[in-house]
Amino acid sequence: MAKSTAKFSVNLDAMRALAALTVFLFHGKALFIGLSRSSTMYVTDSSLLKNLSEHTSLAHEAVVAFFVLSGYLVGGGVLRSWQGGAWNWRVYSIHRLTRLWIVLLPALILTWVLDTVGLRHFGIDSVYGHPHWQAALSYDVVDNLNLKTFLGCALFLQKILVEPLGTNGALWSLSYEFWFYVAFPVALCAITSRLSWPWRILNAILLIGMGVFVGGAISKYFLIWLMGAALQLIPSRIPAKIVKVLVPAGSILVLGISLGLYYLKWPMYLSDVIEGIACILLCYVILHQKDQAGTGLFTKLSQGLSDMSYTLYLVHLPILTLICAILVSHGVLHGHDFKHWLILCGVAAVTLCISCGIYWIFERNSNKVRGYLLAQFVTKPANRAVPREKAIEQA
């Protein structure tokens, strides 16, 4: 008999899965079809396929949704432990670092290997040289494929001291997430009455120094992440009958706001704050769904794709880029017609299967590795049980 799951958990899984698929499909479309509005090869016809291309470029908005979900799931977890008096740095560090590194290190090795193979066989005149018809690789792949960049990304210093490794531009959001994870407990230590004033002042100085080190961009997006964490502190006040209506209505509203902000082209951070607030309101409504979810296809797909979303996010770009280089070398060029959308669907299916295999080898075993480390370094039996994680790394 399948274990019952709360409906709010399934719907949060669905949000996370949808955000990961949005980033994945956007990058695939950018490589195999091109970005219609930014490309110099913009197709001026008004066909349905061209319009579909216009409406699948919400990857950045999806990353903002990741930040909100991460704030609630990780930051909210910290607050729950903090309020219960059970939080400590050792357990928290083991949870966060195993979650991040078990997928990140294999993803970095995979990126290095695939990019090296691709550059060796297809050269800089291929997709690796950023041809004008695609916009997924808006950076120099060769200059960013070296040991310094590899180590910098492994230590979450991308967009601080190094660029993302090779073709894997999606790594930029992972450093944001890591420093959010570090900054939040430091901020709590700075404001708590549990510590003496010297310790609180020391943590405040550390938090300010951290903000200077990571820079303004990461510091600004920490505010959006904090808004997600604040959901843990807001009491449930919406009647169950209204929630049934608000969840689908809120989902449509978030999508509409995302598309509207994409076309309005307001300043990016302003748009992201608005997007973040919309996602937070949707999450707040979803959290009122205390009844049990069904065990049908929606639940299984939501949980399955959510579980592997971190792996998919970290490995999809180098895989897509190599496949693109292979197909282009065989005369399969970009275009907005039905054939090229079918090709993209096929490539996406192959990439998804490869990502699933990588998830099965690495991310799926995160709890085993985490449990072993907790048993080795944490003596309290209560810390040995590791719940099913919902944290997001991104984007």
C-alpha positions in Angstrom: 0.0 0.0 0.0 1.4 3.4 -1.0 2.3 5.8 1.8 -0.1 8.8 1.9 1.4 12.2 1.4 0.0 15.6 2.3 -1.4 17.5 -0.7 0.7 20.6 0.1 3.9 18.6 -0.1 2.9 17.2 -3.5 2.0 20.6 -4.8 5.3 22.1 -3.6 7.1 19.2 -5.4 5.1 20.1 -8.5 6.3 23.7 -8.3 9.9 22.6 -8.0 9.6 20.1 -10.8 8.0 22.6 -13.1 10.7 25.2 -12.3 13.4 22.7 -13.1 11.7 21.6 -16.4 11.3 25.3 -17.4 15.0 26.0 -17.1 15.9 22.7 -18.8 13.5 23.2 -21.8 14.5 26.9 -22.1 18.1 25.9 -22.5 17.2 23.2 -25.0 15.1 25.6 -27.0 17.9 28.2 -27.0 20.4 25.7 -28.3 18.3 23.8 -30.9 15.8 26.5 -32.0 17.2 29.8 -31.0 15.9 32.7 -28.9 13.4 34.4 -31.1 13.6 37.9 -29.6 17.3 38.2 -28.9 18.6 36.2 -31.9 19.8 38.0 -35.0 18.1 35.1 -36.9 14.7 36.1 -35.5 11.9 34.6 -37.6 9.4 37.3 -38.4 6.4 35.2 -39.2 3.5 34.9 -36.8 3.2 31.2 -36.8 2.1 29.2 -33.7 5.5 27.6 -33.4 7.2 31.0 -33.3 4.8 32.2 -30.7 5.5 29.1 -28.7 9.2 29.9 -28.8 8.4 33.3 -27.4 6.5 31.9 -24.5 9.1 29.3 -23.3 11.8 31.8 -22.1 11.0 32.0 -18.4 14.1 30.3 -17.1 15.1 33.3 -14.9 11.7 33.5 -13.4 11.9 29.8 -12.6 15.1 30.4 -10.7 13.4 33.0 -8.6 10.7 30.4 -7.8 13.6 28.1 -6.8 14.9 30.7 -4.4 11.5 31.1 -2.7 11.0 27.3 -2.4 14.5 27.0 -1.0 13.9 29.8 1.5 10.8 28.0 2.8 12.2 24.4 2.8 15.7 25.1 4.0 15.3 28.4 5.9 12.0 27.2 7.3 13.6 24.0 8.5 16.3 26.0 10.3 13.6 28.1 12.0 11.8 25.0 13.2 15.0 23.5 14.6 15.9 26.8 16.1 12.6 27.3 17.8 12.8 23.7 19.1 16.3 24.2 20.5 17.6 21.3 18.3 19.6 23.3 15.8 23.4 23.1 15.6 26.1 23.9 13.0 27.5 20.4 12.8 24.3 18.7 11.8 23.2 21.5 9.5 26.6 21.6 7.7 26.5 17.8 7.1 23.0 18.1 5.7 23.7 21.0 3.4 27.1 19.9 2.2 26.1 16.3 1.4 23.1 17.6 -0.4 25.2 19.9 -2.5 28.4 18.0 -3.1 27.0 14.6 -3.8 25.6 15.9 -7.1 27.8 18.9 -7.7 31.2 17.1 -7.9 30.0 14.5 -10.4 28.3 17.2 -12.4 31.6 19.2 -12.6 33.5 16.2 -13.7 30.8 15.4 -16.3 31.0 19.0 -17.5 34.8 18.9 -17.9 34.7 15.6 -19.8 31.8 16.4 -22.1 33.2 19.9 -22.9 36.7 18.6 -23.5 35.3 15.9 -25.9 33.1 18.4 -27.6 35.8 21.0 -28.1 38.3 18.4 -29.3 36.0 17.0 -31.9 34.0 20.0 -33.0 36.3 23.0 -32.2 35.5 26.6 -31.4 33.7 27.1 -34.6 30.9 24.9 -33.4 28.2 25.6 -30.9 31.0 25.9 -28.3 32.0 29.1 -29.9 28.6 30.7 -29.3 27.2 31.1 -32.8 24.8 33.9 -33.3 21.7 31.7 -33.6 21.7 30.5 -30.0 21.9 32.2 -26.7 22.3 29.4 -24.1 26.1 29.9 -24.0 26.7 33.6 -23.7 30.2 33.2 -22.3 33.6 31.9 -23.3 33.6 28.2 -22.8 37.4 27.7 -23.4 38.5 30.3 -20.9 36.2 28.8 -18.2 37.3 25.2 -18.7 40.3 25.0 -16.3 41.3 23.7 -12.9 40.9 27.1 -11.2 37.3 27.4 -12.3 36.6 23.7 -11.4 37.9 24.2 -7.9 36.1 27.6 -7.6 32.8 26.1 -8.6 33.3 23.2 -6.2 33.8 25.8 -3.4 30.7 27.8 -4.5 32.6 30.8 -5.7 31.1 31.1 -9.2 30.1 34.6 -10.0 32.2 35.7 -7.1 35.8 34.8 -8.0 35.3 32.5 -11.0 32.7 32.0 -13.8 30.6 28.8 -14.1 32.6 25.9 -15.5 32.7 25.4 -19.2 29.2 25.2 -20.8 27.5 24.8 -17.4 26.2 28.4 -17.0 23.3 27.1 -14.8 25.8 26.8 -12.0 25.6 30.5 -11.2 22.6 30.1 -8.9 24.2 27.4 -6.9 26.7 29.8 -5.3 23.7 32.0 -4.4 22.1 29.1 -2.7 25.2 28.1 -0.7 25.8 31.6 0.6 22.1 31.9 1.6 22.5 28.7 3.6 25.5 30.1 5.4 24.2 33.6 5.9 20.8 32.7 7.4 22.1 30.9 10.6 24.7 33.6 11.0 22.0 36.2 10.9 19.9 34.2 13.5 23.0 34.0 15.7 23.4 37.8 15.4 19.9 38.6 16.6 19.2 35.8 19.1 19.1 36.4 22.8 20.5 33.0 23.4 24.1 34.2 22.8 26.0 36.8 24.7 26.5 40.3 23.2 30.1 39.7 22.1 29.1 36.6 20.2 26.1 38.4 18.6 28.3 41.3 17.5 30.9 38.9 16.1 28.2 37.2 14.0 26.9 40.5 12.8 30.4 41.5 11.7 30.7 38.1 10.0 27.4 38.6 8.2 28.4 42.1 6.9 31.8 40.8 5.8 30.1 37.9 4.0 27.9 40.4 2.2 30.9 42.4 1.1 32.6 39.3 -0.1 29.8 37.8 -2.2 28.8 41.2 -3.6 25.6 43.1 -4.1 23.8 40.6 -6.4 23.8 37.7 -4.0 23.0 40.0 -1.1 20.0 41.4 -2.9 18.6 38.0 -3.7 19.1 36.9 -0.2 16.1 39.1 0.6 13.9 37.1 -1.7 15.1 33.9 -0.1 14.4 35.3 3.3 10.8 36.0 2.3 10.4 32.3 1.5 11.8 31.4 5.0 9.4 33.9 6.6 6.5 31.6 5.5 7.4 29.4 8.4 6.4 32.2 10.8 3.0 33.1 9.2 0.1 31.3 10.8 -2.5 29.5 8.7 -5.6 31.6 8.4 -7.4 30.6 5.2 -10.5 28.4 5.4 -10.2 25.1 3.6 -13.1 25.8 1.3 -11.5 28.9 -0.1 -8.1 27.2 -0.4 -9.6 24.8 -3.0 -10.3 27.8 -5.2 -7.2 29.9 -4.4 -4.6 27.2 -5.4 -5.6 26.9 -9.1 -6.4 30.6 -9.3 -3.0 31.5 -7.6 -1.1 29.2 -10.0 -2.7 30.9 -13.0 -1.9 34.3 -11.5 1.8 33.4 -10.9 2.1 32.3 -14.6 0.4 35.4 -15.8 2.6 37.6 -13.7 5.7 35.8 -14.9 4.7 36.3 -18.6 3.8 39.9 -17.9 7.1 40.7 -16.3 9.0 38.9 -19.1 7.4 41.2 -21.7 7.4 44.4 -19.7 11.2 44.2 -19.3 11.2 46.2 -16.1 14.5 46.4 -14.1 15.4 42.8 -13.4 15.5 43.0 -9.6 12.2 44.8 -9.4 10.6 42.1 -11.6 12.2 39.4 -9.5 10.9 40.8 -6.2 7.4 41.0 -7.7 7.8 37.4 -9.0 9.0 36.3 -5.6 6.1 37.9 -3.8 3.7 36.1 -6.1 5.4 32.8 -5.6 5.3 33.3 -1.8 1.6 34.0 -1.8 1.0 30.9 -3.8 3.1 28.8 -1.5 1.3 30.3 1.5 -2.0 29.2 0.0 -0.7 25.7 -0.9 0.6 25.2 2.7 -3.1 25.2 3.9 -3.7 22.0 2.0 -3.5 19.6 5.0 -5.5 16.8 3.5 -3.9 13.8 1.9 -3.0 13.7 -1.8 -3.9 10.8 -4.0 -1.4 8.2 -5.3 -2.1 8.8 -9.0 0.0 10.0 -11.9 0.2 13.6 -10.8 1.6 12.7 -7.4 4.1 10.2 -8.8 5.4 12.6 -11.5 5.6 15.5 -9.1 7.6 13.6 -6.6 9.8 11.8 -9.1 10.7 14.9 -11.1 11.2 17.0 -7.9 13.5 14.4 -6.4 15.8 14.5 -9.5 15.4 18.2 -10.2 18.7 19.1 -8.6 20.6 16.6 -10.8 18.7 17.7 -13.9 19.6 21.3 -13.2 23.3 20.6 -12.8 23.9 18.2 -15.7 21.5 19.2 -18.5 23.5 22.0 -20.2 26.7 20.1 -21.0 24.7 17.2 -22.3 22.5 19.3 -24.4 25.5 21.2 -25.8 27.3 18.1 -26.9 24.2 16.6 -28.5 23.7 20.0 -30.3 27.3 20.0 -31.6 26.8 16.4 -32.9 23.6 17.2 -34.7 24.8 20.4 -36.2 27.9 18.6 -37.5 25.5 16.2 -39.3 23.6 19.0 -40.9 20.7 19.4 -38.5 20.5 23.1 -38.1 18.2 25.3 -36.0 14.8 26.4 -37.0 11.3 27.2 -35.8 9.4 24.6 -37.8 7.7 21.5 -36.5 10.6 19.2 -37.4 13.0 21.1 -35.1 10.5 21.0 -32.2 10.3 17.2 -32.7 14.1 17.0 -32.6 14.1 19.1 -29.4 11.5 16.8 -27.8 13.7 13.8 -28.7 16.9 15.4 -27.4 15.0 16.5 -24.2 13.8 12.9 -23.6 17.4 11.5 -24.1 18.8 14.2 -21.7 16.1 13.5 -19.2 17.0 9.7 -19.2 20.7 10.4 -18.8 19.9 12.8 -15.9 17.7 10.2 -14.3 20.6 7.6 -14.5 23.0 10.1 -12.9 20.4 10.8 -10.2 20.0 7.1 -9.6 23.8 6.7 -9.0 24.4 9.8 -6.9 21.6 12.0 -5.6 19.3 9.0 -4.8 22.0 7.8 -2.3 22.3 11.2 -0.5 20.5 10.0 2.6 22.8 7.0 3.0 25.9 9.1 2.8 24.3 11.7 5.1 23.2 9.1 7.6 26.8 7.6 7.7 28.3 11.0 8.3 25.8 11.8 11.0 26.5 8.5 12.7 30.2 9.3 12.6 30.2 12.9 13.7 26.9 13.3 15.7 26.5 11.1 18.7 22.9 11.8 19.5 20.6 9.0 18.2 17.9 11.5 17.3 20.1 13.0 14.6 20.5 9.7 12.8 17.1 9.7 11.2 17.2 11.8 8.0 13.8 12.9 6.6 13.1 13.1 2.9 14.6 16.3 1.8 12.9 19.0 -0.2 15.7 21.5 -0.5 16.5 23.3 -3.9 19.9 24.2 -5.3 20.0 26.3 -7.9 19.3 27.2 -10.7 
